[in-house]
Amino acid sequence: KFAMVAPDVQIDDGKGTILISSEEGETEANNHRKLSDFGIRNGTRLQADDFLQDYTLLINVLHSEDLEKDVEFEVVGDTPEKVGPKPSEPTSKNITNGSDDGAQPSTSRGKYQ
């Protein structure tokens, strides 16, 4: 749902309990467990990071009995329009005399010209 490539998800409780790891096999045993097995309940906060995309989400878990049939979860709130690597700063600058401090070449005429 969040277009994460290599997510790491942990409970945001200061203990660092990792639910999903981008390291292959590290949290595979968690795949069949329920959130309640980790003590996650209404009001629990999760932190999801995708290092490859420099992308972090804070997720507030809210329990609801009012979901439509066959709907397991619902995402409510602001989600990014486009997820991906942050654009890099433009690298093309006007460089004069090998410096980018705005100095201009000398135009004075001296006795050595």
Secondary structure, DSSP 4 states (H G I P E B T S, - for coil): ----SSEEEEETTTT--EEE-SSTTTTGGGTT--GGGGT--TT-EEEEEEGGGTEEEEEE----S-PPTT------S---SS-SPPPPPP-----BTTB-S---------TT-
